[in-house]
Amino acid sequence: MTTRPKVLFVCVHNAGRSRMAAAYLNTLADDRYEGISAGTEPDDHPHREVVEAMAEDGVTVDDTRGTLLTFDLTEQAVKVVGMGCAVEEACPALRVPLEDWGLDDPMGQPPEKVRAIRDEVRRRVRDLIADLDRERV
């Protein structure tokens, strides 16, 4: 059995944007890639507004504790994507190139703002999948 290439999405709390991105990758990539997410200070649960906005789009974000960002996780990934929350400053030991998407934090935002962030995450994940597919050819 071949292991799917992993894409790691990171942010500080692993409760919003990184969870959205991993869930979309796992939903949209048709088992070609595996999306994982982590944070430098993971929260106990994903943000309620994120879970609700993703459910509106038919995507489940599990109500589980965030994952701590570790060196091992970064080593497993073919790509590491930051969400725009200064992960490199919070985790100076991060030694892999980090693509930063610079997205707003959905926590505490009104539903329309969370939906806009969600839609931008989905668009970027689709573009990322297309880029990864081209690289594999």
Order of alpha helices (4+ residues) and beta strands (2+ residues): beta-alpha-beta-alpha-alpha-beta-alpha-beta-alpha
